[in-house]
Amino acid sequence: MTTEGKYYHPILSAPFVTNIMNTTYDMWKMGWDELNGGNISCLLTEEEVNPYIDITNVLRTIELELPITELAGKYFLVTGSGKYFRKVIEKPEECLALLRLTEDGKSVELLWGLSDGGRPTSELASHFMSHTERLKQDPNHRVIMHTHATNLIAMTFTHDLDEVSFTRTLWQMCTECLVVFPEGVGILPWMVPGTFEIGQETARKMSEFRLVIWPHHGIFGAGKSIDEAFGLIETVEKAAKVYHLVNAHQGGAKQVITDQELLALAEAFNVEPSKRYFLN
């Protein structure tokens, strides 16, 4: 549909579409999603989708590598493969896809988007497996977000890739970090992206963490909303930037947030970080 030569569809007024359009543009402006880097998927309910689109009108069906039976019948708004985040706000009908998993979990039905014949994100397997795992941990879970956060990627080249020491360093850089992600961060070994194997390993980590780092590549974040997932990643990225600024000075940090101070934070904000992150 067009209005005065411009594409228009009722779904463009849906909050879940406008939110992902604005967020992808913000992520590009922050320098996290160069070229066609990054991908997002948002779990939706039929009640949310139904006012904006005819859910009986399937545009095409796309087969999955392996069935995802746990998500059968569920709706997702996802970014497309090879799409530029900076273009989502201009051409959402090309860059986004509203999908529904078939009842057997073997395919997805395209209900809107990918108007140029494109495909959903190449990391769709990673997203679906991570959604499945996060829903086991939190029934209010909605979003998986992958991005190439610059300072965090740099940190994976200069810091030990050990979950305990990496988490401790992030917590020690910014006071709010322990409060925002008290469970810490998960870290995978380097793996080829876009594969079923990396999707499996990311999902396995998602049983414990909402943030999973892919060294020298980027990070996956999970949340109850796009804003929560974005905020988690933004907080980690800020801590990684502080880490680099501190270590740019000869001698590095003269002081950090101590274990006693971290524990006082946890008590004040009623969060329970794992004891494995503390030296004593």
Buried (B, 14 or more C-beta within 10 A) or exposed (E): EEEEEEEEBEBBEBEBBBBBBEBBBBBBEBEBBEEBBBBBBBBBEEEBBEEBBEBEEEEEEBEBEEBBEBBBEBBBBBBBBEBBBBBBBEBBBBBBBBBBBBEEBBBBBBBBBBBEEBBBBBBBBBBBBBBBBBBEBEEEBBBBBBBBBBBBBBBBEEBEBEBBEBBBBBBBBBBEBBBBBBBBBBBBEEBEBBBEEBBBBBBBBBEBBBBBBBBEBBBBBBBBBBEBBBBBBBBBBBBBBBBBEBBEEEEEEEEBBEBEBBBEBBEEEEBEBEEEBBEE
